[in-house]
Amino acid sequence: MLHVTEDLELPDDEIRFVTSRSGGPGGQNVNKVDTRVTVLFDVDGSPSLSAQQRELLRLRLSGRINKEGVLRVTSQRHRTQLANRETALQRFVALVSEALAEIPERKVVAVPAGQKERRLRDKRRRSRVKQQRIVDLDREGEDR
């Protein structure tokens, strides 16, 4: 069982690992050994996900889920397949748990009076600077 969040654990048989040749470091092994690891998880076909969780994943991870509803996470950072497998699995857990986390609702608060005053004061100061530039340009033209 893979622990993703407090209320979600995925059985090992729902996660597939595919290996391929990596473009990353590997020395003499780089062209011979399949060290890149891709984690595949069928979001649409997973019995462990509720309908709400499935919808959240489809919405928030849409760029990583293909047309068949499979989420892909790849790692090729390390020289060994085992290290890449661990890294890909950690990234998978982080992605899914972040996508399923509740986004706190924004509380609307009034802008403090001091902040409003500073903003208006800075606008007036900026306006005076720009007005002065126009006056300086006009004087420069008269000198010629």
DSSP file with accessible surface (Angstrom, degrees, kcal/mol):
  #  RESIDUE AA STRUCTURE BP1 BP2  ACC     N-H-->O    O-->H-N    N-H-->O    O-->H-N    TCO  KAPPA ALPHA  PHI   PSI    X-CA   Y-CA   Z-CA
    1    1 A M              0   0  132      0, 0.0     2,-0.6     0, 0.0     8,-0.0   0.000 360.0 360.0 360.0 135.7    0.0    0.0    0.0
    2    2 A L  E     -A   10   0A  29      8,-3.3     8,-2.7    91,-0.0     2,-0.6  -0.908 360.0-141.4-105.4 117.6    1.2    3.5   -0.9
    3    3 A H  E     +A    9   0A 104     -2,-0.6     6,-0.2     6,-0.2     3,-0.1  -0.684  33.6 159.2 -81.6 116.8    0.2    6.2    1.6
    4    4 A V  E     -     0   0A  11      4,-2.2     2,-0.3    -2,-0.6    -1,-0.2   0.841  64.7 -10.7-103.3 -57.1   -0.7    9.3   -0.4
    5    5 A T  E >  S-A    8   0A  25      3,-1.8     3,-1.1    91,-0.0    -1,-0.4  -0.813  80.7 -88.6-132.9-179.6   -2.9   11.4    2.0
    6    6 A E  T 3  S+     0   0  191      1,-0.3     3,-0.0    -2,-0.3    -1,-0.0   0.844 128.9  32.7 -62.1 -32.9   -4.6   10.7    5.3
    7    7 A D  T 3  S+     0   0  128      1,-0.1     2,-0.4    -4,-0.0    -1,-0.3   0.239 112.6  70.1-109.8  15.0   -7.7    9.4    3.6
    8    8 A L  E <   +A    5   0A   4     -3,-1.1    -4,-2.2    41,-0.0    -3,-1.8  -0.953  45.5 164.8-139.6 119.1   -6.1    7.8    0.5
    9    9 A E  E     -A    3   0A  95     -2,-0.4    -6,-0.2    -6,-0.2    -3,-0.0  -0.999  22.5-149.9-126.4 133.1   -3.9    4.8    0.2
   10   10 A L  E     -A    2   0A   0     -8,-2.7    -8,-3.3    -2,-0.4     5,-0.1  -0.887  17.2-122.4-105.7 131.1   -3.3    3.1   -3.1
   11   11 A P    >   -     0   0   31      0, 0.0     3,-1.7     0, 0.0     4,-0.3  -0.343  25.1-118.1 -65.2 149.8   -2.7   -0.6   -3.5
   12   12 A D  G >  S+     0   0  111      1,-0.3     3,-1.3     2,-0.2    -2,-0.0   0.809 110.8  64.0 -60.3 -30.3    0.6   -1.5   -5.2
   13   13 A D  G 3  S+     0   0  138      1,-0.2    -1,-0.3     3,-0.0    -3,-0.0   0.613  93.3  62.4 -75.0  -8.4   -1.2   -3.2   -8.1
   14   14 A E  G <  S+     0   0   32     -3,-1.7    28,-0.7    27,-0.0     2,-0.5   0.575  94.9  71.1 -88.1  -9.6   -2.8    0.1   -9.2
   15   15 A I  E <   -B   41   0B  13     -3,-1.3     2,-0.4    -4,-0.3    26,-0.2  -0.929  67.3-165.3-112.3 126.6    0.6    1.7   -9.9
   16   16 A R  E     -B   40   0B 144     24,-2.7    24,-3.0    -2,-0.5     2,-0.4  -0.861   6.5-151.1-110.1 147.7    2.7    0.5  -12.9
   17   17 A F  E     -B   39   0B  57     -2,-0.4     2,-0.4    22,-0.2    22,-0.2  -0.962  10.7-173.5-117.9 132.7    6.4    1.2  -13.5
   18   18 A V  E     -B   38   0B  64     20,-2.4    20,-3.0    -2,-0.4     2,-0.3  -0.987   8.8-156.0-124.0 135.0    7.8    1.4  -17.0
   19   19 A T  E     +B   37   0B  54     -2,-0.4     2,-0.3    18,-0.2    18,-0.2  -0.816  18.8 159.8-111.0 152.6   11.6    1.7  -17.6
   20   20 A S  E     -B   36   0B  37     16,-1.8    16,-2.1    -2,-0.3    15,-0.2  -0.945  48.3 -65.7-155.3 174.5   13.4    3.1  -20.6
   21   21 A R        -     0   0  142     -2,-0.3     2,-0.3    13,-0.3    13,-0.2  -0.449  52.2-137.8 -72.0 138.9   16.8    4.5  -21.6
   22   22 A S        -     0   0    8     11,-0.6    11,-0.1     8,-0.3    -1,-0.1  -0.674  15.2-153.0 -99.8 149.1   17.7    7.7  -19.9
   23   23 A G  S    S+     0   0   65     -2,-0.3    -1,-0.1     8,-0.0     3,-0.1   0.465  74.8  86.9 -92.5  -3.4   19.3   10.7  -21.3
   24   24 A G  S    S-     0   0   23      1,-0.2    53,-0.1    52,-0.2    54,-0.1   0.138  93.8 -42.9 -82.3-160.9   20.7   11.7  -17.9
   25   25 A P        +     0   0   61      0, 0.0    -1,-0.2     0, 0.0    -3,-0.1  -0.223  69.7 126.8 -65.9 155.4   24.0   10.6  -16.2
   26   26 A G    >   -     0   0    9     -3,-0.1     3,-2.0     5,-0.0     4,-0.1   0.324  46.2-147.6 174.5  -6.7   25.1    7.0  -16.4
   27   27 A G  G >  S-     0   0   48      1,-0.3     3,-1.2     2,-0.2     4,-0.3  -0.330  81.5  -4.9  61.8-130.9   28.6    6.8  -17.7
   28   28 A Q  G 3  S+     0   0  170      1,-0.2     3,-0.4     2,-0.1    -1,-0.3   0.724 135.7  59.6 -69.2 -20.5   29.2    3.6  -19.7
   29   29 A N  G X> S+     0   0   83     -3,-2.0     4,-2.6     1,-0.2     3,-2.0   0.597  75.8  94.1 -82.7 -12.4   25.7    2.4  -18.8
   30   30 A V  T <4 S+     0   0   38     -3,-1.2    -8,-0.3     1,-0.3    -1,-0.2   0.827  93.3  36.3 -57.7 -32.5   23.8    5.3  -20.4
   31   31 A N  T 34 S+     0   0  125     -3,-0.4    -1,-0.3    -4,-0.3    -2,-0.1   0.378 125.0  39.8 -99.0   4.1   23.3    3.6  -23.7
   32   32 A K  T <4 S+     0   0  134     -3,-2.0     2,-0.4     1,-0.2    -2,-0.2   0.677 101.1  63.4-121.3 -30.9   22.8    0.1  -22.4
   33   33 A V  S  < S-     0   0   57     -4,-2.6     2,-1.3   -11,-0.1   -11,-0.6  -0.848  71.9-129.0-112.4 137.6   20.7    0.1  -19.2
   34   34 A D        +     0   0   62     -2,-0.4   -13,-0.3     1,-0.2    -4,-0.1  -0.671  46.0 150.7 -81.6  95.4   17.1    1.3  -18.8
   35   35 A T        +     0   0    8     -2,-1.3     2,-0.3   -15,-0.2    -1,-0.2   0.657  38.0  96.0-104.0 -19.1   17.4    3.7  -15.9
   36   36 A R  E     -B   20   0B  75    -16,-2.1   -16,-1.8    -3,-0.2     2,-0.4  -0.549  60.0-160.0 -71.2 135.6   14.6    6.1  -16.6
   37   37 A V  E     -BC  19  75B   2     38,-2.4    38,-2.4    -2,-0.3     2,-0.5  -0.968   8.6-166.4-122.1 131.6   11.5    5.2  -14.6
   38   38 A T  E     -BC  18  74B   7    -20,-3.0   -20,-2.4    -2,-0.4     2,-0.5  -0.976  11.0-148.5-117.0 127.1    7.9    6.2  -15.4
   39   39 A V  E     -BC  17  73B   0     34,-3.6    34,-2.0    -2,-0.5     2,-0.5  -0.833  14.9-164.5 -93.3 128.1    5.1    5.8  -12.9
   40   40 A L  E     +BC  16  72B  12    -24,-3.0   -24,-2.7    -2,-0.5     2,-0.4  -0.959  10.0 177.6-116.8 130.6    1.7    5.2  -14.5
   41   41 A F  E     -BC  15  71B   1     30,-2.0    30,-3.3    -2,-0.5     2,-1.2  -0.981  26.4-137.5-135.9 121.8   -1.5    5.5  -12.6
   42   42 A D  E  >  + C   0  70B  70    -28,-0.7     4,-0.7    -2,-0.4    28,-0.2  -0.655  22.7 179.9 -81.5  97.1   -4.9    5.0  -14.1
   43   43 A V  T >4 S+     0   0    0     26,-2.0     3,-0.7    -2,-1.2    -1,-0.2   0.923  80.5  46.1 -64.6 -45.7   -6.9    7.9  -12.6
   44   44 A D  T 34 S+     0   0   66     25,-1.1    -1,-0.2     1,-0.2    25,-0.1   0.843 118.3  41.4 -68.3 -32.8  -10.2    7.0  -14.4
   45   45 A G  T 34 S+     0   0   48     24,-0.3    -1,-0.2     3,-0.0    -2,-0.2   0.393  83.5 117.6 -98.9   5.5  -10.0    3.3  -13.7
   46   46 A S    X<  -     0   0    3     -4,-0.7     3,-0.7    -3,-0.7     8,-0.1  -0.600  45.0-165.5 -79.7 121.2   -8.8    3.4  -10.1
   47   47 A P  T 3  S+     0   0  110      0, 0.0    -1,-0.2     0, 0.0    -4,-0.0   0.664  85.1  68.1 -76.1 -12.7  -11.3    1.9   -7.6
   48   48 A S  T 3  S+     0   0   37    -37,-0.1     2,-0.3     2,-0.1   -39,-0.2   0.688  87.1  80.1 -79.1 -19.4   -9.4    3.5   -4.7
   49   49 A L  S <  S-     0   0    9     -3,-0.7     2,-0.1    -6,-0.1   -41,-0.0  -0.709  74.9-134.1 -92.5 141.8  -10.4    7.1   -5.7
   50   50 A S     >  -     0   0   53     -2,-0.3     4,-2.7     1,-0.1     5,-0.2  -0.399  32.3-104.9 -79.9 167.6  -13.8    8.6   -5.0
   51   51 A A  H  > S+     0   0   75      1,-0.2     4,-2.3     2,-0.2     5,-0.2   0.897 123.1  50.9 -61.3 -38.5  -15.6   10.5   -7.8
   52   52 A Q  H  > S+     0   0  148      2,-0.2     4,-2.4     1,-0.2    -1,-0.2   0.923 111.0  46.9 -66.5 -44.1  -14.6   13.8   -6.2
   53   53 A Q  H  > S+     0   0   24      2,-0.2     4,-2.5     1,-0.2     5,-0.2   0.913 111.7  51.8 -63.4 -41.6  -10.9   12.9   -5.9
   54   54 A R  H  X S+     0   0   61     -4,-2.7     4,-2.4     1,-0.2    -2,-0.2   0.927 110.9  47.7 -60.4 -43.8  -11.0   11.6   -9.5
   55   55 A E  H  X S+     0   0  129     -4,-2.3     4,-2.3     2,-0.2    -2,-0.2   0.906 110.7  51.3 -66.5 -41.2  -12.5   14.9  -10.7
   56   56 A L  H  X S+     0   0   40     -4,-2.4     4,-3.1     1,-0.2     5,-0.3   0.921 111.6  47.5 -61.2 -44.4   -9.9   17.0   -8.7
   57   57 A L  H  X S+     0   0    0     -4,-2.5     4,-2.2     1,-0.2    -2,-0.2   0.920 111.7  49.7 -63.7 -44.0   -7.0   15.1  -10.2
   58   58 A R  H  < S+     0   0   81     -4,-2.4    -1,-0.2    -5,-0.2    -2,-0.2   0.896 117.4  42.2 -61.6 -38.1   -8.4   15.4  -13.7
   59   59 A L  H >< S+     0   0  121     -4,-2.3     3,-0.7    -5,-0.2    -2,-0.2   0.954 121.9  35.6 -73.9 -50.4   -8.8   19.2  -13.2
   60   60 A R  H 3< S+     0   0   90     -4,-3.1    -3,-0.2     1,-0.2    -2,-0.2   0.687 126.1  36.9 -83.9 -20.8   -5.6   20.0  -11.3
   61   61 A L  T >X S+     0   0   17     -4,-2.2     3,-1.8    -5,-0.3     4,-0.8  -0.035  73.4 129.9-118.0  31.6   -3.3   17.6  -13.1
   62   62 A S  G X4  +     0   0   83     -3,-0.7     3,-0.5     1,-0.3    -1,-0.1   0.815  69.3  58.2 -59.7 -31.0   -4.8   17.9  -16.6
   63   63 A G  G 34 S+     0   0   79      1,-0.2    -1,-0.3    -3,-0.2    -2,-0.1   0.697 110.6  42.7 -72.6 -16.8   -1.4   18.5  -18.2
   64   64 A R  G <4 S+     0   0   96     -3,-1.8     8,-1.6     2,-0.1     2,-0.5   0.480  99.1  82.1-105.6  -7.1    0.0   15.2  -16.9
   65   65 A I  B <<  -D   71   0B  16     -4,-0.8     6,-0.2    -3,-0.5   -23,-0.0  -0.893  69.9-144.9-104.9 129.4   -3.0   13.0  -17.6
   66   66 A N    >   -     0   0   54      4,-2.0     3,-2.0    -2,-0.5    -2,-0.1  -0.144  35.8 -87.5 -84.2-177.2   -3.4   11.6  -21.1
   67   67 A K  T 3  S+     0   0  194      1,-0.3    -1,-0.1     2,-0.1    -2,-0.0   0.777 126.6  57.6 -62.7 -27.8   -6.6   11.0  -23.1
   68   68 A E  T 3  S-     0   0  135      2,-0.1    -1,-0.3     1,-0.0   -24,-0.2   0.479 120.4-107.7 -82.3  -2.5   -6.9    7.5  -21.6
   69   69 A G  S <  S+     0   0    0     -3,-2.0   -26,-2.0     1,-0.3   -25,-1.1   0.740  70.9 143.7  85.5  24.7   -6.9    9.0  -18.1
   70   70 A V  E     -C   42   0B  21    -28,-0.2    -4,-2.0   -27,-0.2     2,-0.4  -0.866  42.0-144.2-105.1 125.8   -3.4    7.8  -17.1
   71   71 A L  E     -CD  41  65B   1    -30,-3.3   -30,-2.0    -2,-0.5     2,-0.4  -0.730  17.2-160.2 -86.2 131.5   -1.2   10.0  -14.9
   72   72 A R  E     +C   40   0B 119     -8,-1.6     2,-0.4    -2,-0.4   -32,-0.2  -0.959  15.0 176.3-119.2 131.4    2.5    9.8  -15.8
   73   73 A V  E     -C   39   0B   0    -34,-2.0   -34,-3.6    -2,-0.4     2,-0.3  -0.997  13.5-167.8-132.5 126.4    5.4   10.8  -13.6
   74   74 A T  E     -C   38   0B  46     -2,-0.4     2,-0.4   -36,-0.2   -36,-0.2  -0.878  10.5-173.9-119.1 147.1    9.0   10.3  -14.9
   75   75 A S  E     +C   37   0B   4    -38,-2.4   -38,-2.4    -2,-0.3    13,-0.1  -0.995  21.5 151.4-138.4 132.9   12.4   10.4  -13.2
   76   76 A Q        +     0   0   72     -2,-0.4   -52,-0.2   -40,-0.2   -40,-0.1   0.068  44.5 109.7-140.1  22.6   15.8   10.1  -14.9
   77   77 A R        +     0   0  170    -53,-0.1     2,-0.2     7,-0.1   -41,-0.1   0.837  69.5  59.1 -71.3 -35.1   17.9   12.2  -12.5
   78   78 A H  S    S-     0   0   69      2,-0.2   -54,-0.1   -43,-0.1     6,-0.0  -0.495  79.0-124.8-100.3 167.5   19.9    9.3  -11.0
   79   79 A R  S    S+     0   0  150     -2,-0.2     2,-0.3   -55,-0.0    -1,-0.1   0.661  89.8  65.7 -82.9 -18.1   22.2    6.7  -12.5
   80   80 A T  S  > S-     0   0   76      1,-0.1     4,-2.0   -45,-0.1    -2,-0.2  -0.827  74.9-135.5-112.1 150.2   20.3    3.7  -11.1
   81   81 A Q  H  > S+     0   0   83     -2,-0.3     4,-2.4     1,-0.2     5,-0.2   0.890 106.5  55.1 -64.4 -39.0   16.9    2.4  -11.8
   82   82 A L  H  > S+     0   0  119      1,-0.2     4,-2.3     2,-0.2    -1,-0.2   0.922 108.4  47.0 -63.5 -43.3   16.1    1.9   -8.1
   83   83 A A  H  > S+     0   0   29      1,-0.2     4,-2.4     2,-0.2    -1,-0.2   0.908 113.4  48.8 -66.0 -41.0   17.0    5.6   -7.2
   84   84 A N  H  X S+     0   0    0     -4,-2.0     4,-2.7     2,-0.2    -1,-0.2   0.864 108.8  54.4 -66.0 -34.9   14.9    6.8  -10.2
   85   85 A R  H  X S+     0   0   98     -4,-2.4     4,-2.3     2,-0.2    -2,-0.2   0.935 110.2  45.8 -63.4 -46.0   12.0    4.6   -9.1
   86   86 A E  H  X S+     0   0   93     -4,-2.3     4,-2.5     2,-0.2    -2,-0.2   0.924 114.0  48.5 -62.9 -43.8   12.1    6.1   -5.6
   87   87 A T  H  X S+     0   0   17     -4,-2.4     4,-2.5     2,-0.2    -2,-0.2   0.923 112.1  48.4 -63.3 -44.7   12.3    9.6   -6.9
   88   88 A A  H  X S+     0   0    0     -4,-2.7     4,-2.4     1,-0.2    -1,-0.2   0.904 112.1  49.7 -63.4 -40.5    9.4    9.1   -9.3
   89   89 A L  H  X S+     0   0   30     -4,-2.3     4,-2.5    -5,-0.2    -2,-0.2   0.913 110.8  49.2 -65.7 -41.3    7.3    7.6   -6.6
   90   90 A Q  H  X S+     0   0  125     -4,-2.5     4,-2.4     1,-0.2    -2,-0.2   0.914 112.4  47.9 -64.0 -42.2    8.0   10.5   -4.2
   91   91 A R  H  X S+     0   0   92     -4,-2.5     4,-2.7     2,-0.2    -1,-0.2   0.889 110.5  52.7 -65.4 -39.1    7.1   13.0   -7.0
   92   92 A F  H  X S+     0   0    0     -4,-2.4     4,-2.6     2,-0.2     5,-0.3   0.949 110.9  46.1 -59.9 -49.1    3.9   11.0   -7.7
   93   93 A V  H  X S+     0   0   30     -4,-2.5     4,-2.7     1,-0.2     5,-0.3   0.921 113.7  49.1 -61.6 -43.2    2.8   11.1   -4.1
   94   94 A A  H  X S+     0   0   51     -4,-2.4     4,-2.3    -5,-0.2     5,-0.2   0.927 112.7  47.5 -63.9 -43.5    3.7   14.8   -3.8
   95   95 A L  H  X S+     0   0   37     -4,-2.7     4,-2.3     2,-0.2    -2,-0.2   0.939 115.7  43.4 -62.1 -49.1    1.7   15.7   -7.0
   96   96 A V  H  X S+     0   0    0     -4,-2.6     4,-1.9     2,-0.2    -2,-0.2   0.931 115.0  48.1 -66.6 -44.3   -1.4   13.7   -6.0
   97   97 A S  H  X S+     0   0   38     -4,-2.7     4,-0.8    -5,-0.3    -1,-0.2   0.902 113.5  48.2 -66.3 -37.2   -1.5   14.8   -2.4
   98   98 A E  H  < S+     0   0  148     -4,-2.3     3,-0.4    -5,-0.3    -1,-0.2   0.901 111.4  50.2 -67.5 -38.5   -1.0   18.5   -3.5
   99   99 A A  H  < S+     0   0    6     -4,-2.3    -1,-0.2     1,-0.2    -2,-0.2   0.823 113.3  46.1 -68.8 -30.4   -3.8   18.1   -6.1
  100  100 A L  H  < S+     0   0   23     -4,-1.9    -1,-0.2    -5,-0.2    -2,-0.2   0.573  88.4 110.0 -89.2  -8.6   -6.1   16.6   -3.6
  101  101 A A  S  < S-     0   0   50     -4,-0.8     2,-0.3    -3,-0.4    -3,-0.0  -0.389  76.7-110.8 -68.8 143.0   -5.4   19.2   -0.9
  102  102 A E        -     0   0  184     -2,-0.1    -1,-0.1     1,-0.1    -2,-0.1  -0.546  23.7-134.2 -74.2 134.9   -8.2   21.6   -0.1
  103  103 A I        -     0   0  121     -2,-0.3     3,-0.1    -3,-0.0    -1,-0.1  -0.808  27.2-120.3 -89.4 121.2   -7.5   25.2   -1.2
  104  104 A P        -     0   0  116      0, 0.0     2,-0.2     0, 0.0    -1,-0.0  -0.350  28.8-109.3 -64.4 141.2   -8.5   27.5    1.7
  105  105 A E        -     0   0  185      1,-0.1     2,-0.3    -2,-0.0    -3,-0.0  -0.501  35.0-112.5 -72.2 137.4  -11.2   30.0    0.8
  106  106 A R        -     0   0  194     -2,-0.2     2,-0.6    -3,-0.1    -1,-0.1  -0.541  23.8-140.0 -74.6 131.9   -9.9   33.6    0.5
  107  107 A K        -     0   0  179     -2,-0.3     2,-0.5    -3,-0.0    -1,-0.1  -0.804  14.6-134.3 -93.3 125.6  -11.2   35.9    3.2
  108  108 A V        +     0   0  126     -2,-0.6     2,-0.3     0, 0.0    -1,-0.0  -0.664  30.3 179.1 -81.2 125.7  -12.0   39.3    1.9
  109  109 A V        -     0   0  112     -2,-0.5     2,-0.1     3,-0.0    -2,-0.0  -0.918  31.5-102.7-126.0 155.3  -10.6   42.0    4.2
  110  110 A A        -     0   0   92     -2,-0.3     3,-0.0     1,-0.1     0, 0.0  -0.459  39.5-108.6 -74.4 146.1  -10.7   45.8    3.9
  111  111 A V        -     0   0   81     -2,-0.1    -1,-0.1     1,-0.1     5,-0.1  -0.604  42.0-108.6 -73.9 129.6   -7.6   47.6    2.8
  112  112 A P     >  -     0   0   76      0, 0.0     4,-2.0     0, 0.0     3,-0.3  -0.266  19.8-124.1 -60.8 146.2   -6.1   49.4    5.8
  113  113 A A  H  > S+     0   0   82      1,-0.2     4,-2.5     2,-0.2     5,-0.2   0.876 109.8  55.6 -60.0 -39.0   -6.4   53.2    5.7
  114  114 A G  H  > S+     0   0   37      1,-0.2     4,-2.4     2,-0.2    -1,-0.2   0.898 106.7  49.8 -63.0 -37.9   -2.6   53.7    6.0
  115  115 A Q  H  > S+     0   0  103     -3,-0.3     4,-2.3     2,-0.2    -1,-0.2   0.911 110.2  50.2 -68.7 -40.5   -1.9   51.5    3.0
  116  116 A K  H  X S+     0   0  111     -4,-2.0     4,-2.5     2,-0.2    -2,-0.2   0.931 111.3  49.3 -60.5 -45.3   -4.5   53.5    0.9
  117  117 A E  H  X S+     0   0   94     -4,-2.5     4,-2.7     1,-0.2    -2,-0.2   0.911 110.4  49.9 -62.7 -43.8   -2.9   56.7    2.0
  118  118 A R  H  X S+     0   0  125     -4,-2.4     4,-2.7     2,-0.2    -1,-0.2   0.919 110.7  50.5 -61.0 -42.2    0.7   55.5    1.1
  119  119 A R  H  X S+     0   0  131     -4,-2.3     4,-2.1     1,-0.2    -2,-0.2   0.942 113.3  44.5 -62.0 -45.9   -0.5   54.3   -2.3
  120  120 A L  H  X S+     0   0   66     -4,-2.5     4,-2.3     2,-0.2    -2,-0.2   0.900 112.8  51.6 -67.0 -39.5   -2.2   57.7   -3.0
  121  121 A R  H  X S+     0   0   98     -4,-2.7     4,-2.5     1,-0.2    -1,-0.2   0.934 110.5  48.6 -62.6 -43.6    0.9   59.6   -1.7
  122  122 A D  H  X S+     0   0   76     -4,-2.7     4,-2.5     1,-0.2    -2,-0.2   0.879 109.8  52.6 -65.0 -35.4    3.2   57.6   -4.0
  123  123 A K  H  X S+     0   0  126     -4,-2.1     4,-2.4    -5,-0.2    -1,-0.2   0.920 110.0  47.9 -65.6 -42.2    0.9   58.2   -7.0
  124  124 A R  H  X S+     0   0  117     -4,-2.3     4,-2.4     2,-0.2    -2,-0.2   0.924 112.1  49.6 -64.1 -42.5    1.0   62.0   -6.4
  125  125 A R  H  X S+     0   0  123     -4,-2.5     4,-2.1     1,-0.2    -2,-0.2   0.931 111.7  48.3 -61.8 -44.9    4.8   61.9   -6.0
  126  126 A R  H  X S+     0   0  130     -4,-2.5     4,-2.2     1,-0.2    -1,-0.2   0.901 110.0  52.7 -63.2 -39.9    5.2   59.9   -9.2
  127  127 A S  H  X S+     0   0   64     -4,-2.4     4,-2.6     1,-0.2    -1,-0.2   0.918 108.1  50.4 -62.5 -43.5    2.8   62.3  -11.0
  128  128 A R  H  X S+     0   0  150     -4,-2.4     4,-2.5     2,-0.2    -2,-0.2   0.909 108.8  52.6 -62.5 -39.6    4.9   65.3   -9.9
  129  129 A V  H  X S+     0   0   57     -4,-2.1     4,-1.7     1,-0.2    -2,-0.2   0.942 112.3  44.7 -61.1 -45.6    8.1   63.6  -11.2
  130  130 A K  H  X S+     0   0  111     -4,-2.2     4,-1.6     1,-0.2    -2,-0.2   0.897 112.1  51.6 -68.6 -38.3    6.6   63.0  -14.6
  131  131 A Q  H  X S+     0   0  112     -4,-2.6     4,-2.1     1,-0.2    -1,-0.2   0.906 107.7  53.4 -62.9 -40.0    5.2   66.5  -14.8
  132  132 A Q  H  X S+     0   0   94     -4,-2.5     4,-2.8     1,-0.2    -1,-0.2   0.877 103.8  56.2 -63.8 -35.3    8.6   67.9  -13.9
  133  133 A R  H  X S+     0   0  129     -4,-1.7     4,-2.4     2,-0.2    -1,-0.2   0.911 106.7  49.9 -62.1 -40.9   10.1   65.9  -16.8
  134  134 A I  H  X S+     0   0   88     -4,-1.6     4,-2.3     2,-0.2    -2,-0.2   0.938 111.7  47.7 -64.3 -44.0    7.7   67.6  -19.2
  135  135 A V  H  X S+     0   0   55     -4,-2.1     4,-2.3     1,-0.2    -2,-0.2   0.930 111.8  50.6 -62.1 -44.1    8.6   71.0  -17.9
  136  136 A D  H  X S+     0   0   74     -4,-2.8     4,-2.1     1,-0.2    -1,-0.2   0.898 109.9  50.0 -62.6 -38.6   12.3   70.2  -18.2
  137  137 A L  H  X S+     0   0  111     -4,-2.4     4,-1.9     2,-0.2    -1,-0.2   0.898 109.3  51.4 -67.0 -39.3   11.9   69.1  -21.8
  138  138 A D  H  X S+     0   0  100     -4,-2.3     4,-1.5     1,-0.2    -2,-0.2   0.926 111.3  47.5 -63.2 -43.7   10.0   72.3  -22.7
  139  139 A R  H  X S+     0   0  138     -4,-2.3     4,-1.5     1,-0.2    -2,-0.2   0.892 109.0  54.5 -64.3 -38.5   12.8   74.4  -21.1
  140  140 A E  H  X S+     0   0  100     -4,-2.1     4,-0.7     1,-0.2    -1,-0.2   0.885 106.5  51.6 -63.8 -37.7   15.4   72.4  -23.0
  141  141 A G  H  < S+     0   0   48     -4,-1.9     3,-0.4     1,-0.2    -1,-0.2   0.835 106.6  54.0 -67.7 -32.2   13.7   73.1  -26.3
  142  142 A E  H  < S+     0   0  153     -4,-1.5    -1,-0.2     1,-0.2    -2,-0.2   0.840 101.2  60.0 -70.9 -31.1   13.6   76.8  -25.6
  143  143 A D  H  <        0   0  137     -4,-1.5    -1,-0.2    -3,-0.1    -2,-0.2   0.772 360.0 360.0 -68.7 -24.6   17.4   76.9  -25.0
  144  144 A R     <        0   0  229     -4,-0.7    -3,-0.1    -3,-0.4    -4,-0.0  -0.019 360.0 360.0 -77.0 360.0   18.1   75.6  -28.5
